[in-house]
Amino acid sequence: MTEQDRGQTAESVDRAEASERSAGRRGCRITGFSDLLPDWILPPEGKEHMRNARKEALLAMRSILDRAIERQEAGPASSHRPQRIEID
């Protein structure tokens, strides 16, 4: 049972599952705002580009988070002080 399913009756869960199955048969899958736009505003090719762009943005965020986790696990950074260099 997932967090969102807690407190729901078995009947409401069954209705939700039946609704998801019927939506899957119709081929109606909303994955973002661009899918809600009519084709005369944003054609299917444009919607595909929007989905790909959203995926790339999420992958970029994942790489930022992965790097932050790596730095956190590595421990405190050593302090680098500027060195004085004598130039003749």
Summary of the structure (lengths in Angstrom):
residues: 88
radius of gyration: 24.6
end to end distance: 72.9
largest distance: 84.8
contacts: 132
relative contact order: 0.05
helix: 62%
strand: 0%
